[in-house]
Amino acid sequence: MTSEFASVISVLFADPNIGRDAVYIADGGAPVLVRVVARRADAVTDFGDARLWSETTRVDLQVAEVSNPRPGDRIEIDGEAFLIQGEPVRDRERLVWTLDLRPA
């Protein structure tokens, strides 16, 4: 069943309306061309009695393309550079990483 899911994920990432080309650069490594699905949602965080609004940049990345992304690794999308912050999280099927990014 996982291979069927992997095939569907690959098709979704390859779709030009969903996925985007990006360059992944591991800390001290060589650049690798990958496909990402960008999600730039706003986040509202409670802090005591206050609610803080902030822009977030998250991307989904296939585990098949990058097996072990780490905080501090770099992703470039359309000429914009980002660093991975926090620990990457894999989905239930272990096919997709969700990465929280910050501008480099």
Number of C-alpha atoms within 10 A of each C-alpha: 6 10 9 9 12 18 10 12 14 16 13 15 20 16 12 11 9 13 20 16 16 21 19 26 19 19 14 7 10 9 15 14 13 19 25 26 21 17 14 13 11 11 13 12 11 10 8 6 6 8 11 10 11 11 11 14 18 18 19 22 26 21 17 14 15 15 12 10 21 16 16 18 17 23 27 19 15 9 9 10 16 19 21 23 16 13 13 18 14 16 11 7 10 13 20 23 21 21 25 21 23 18 13 12
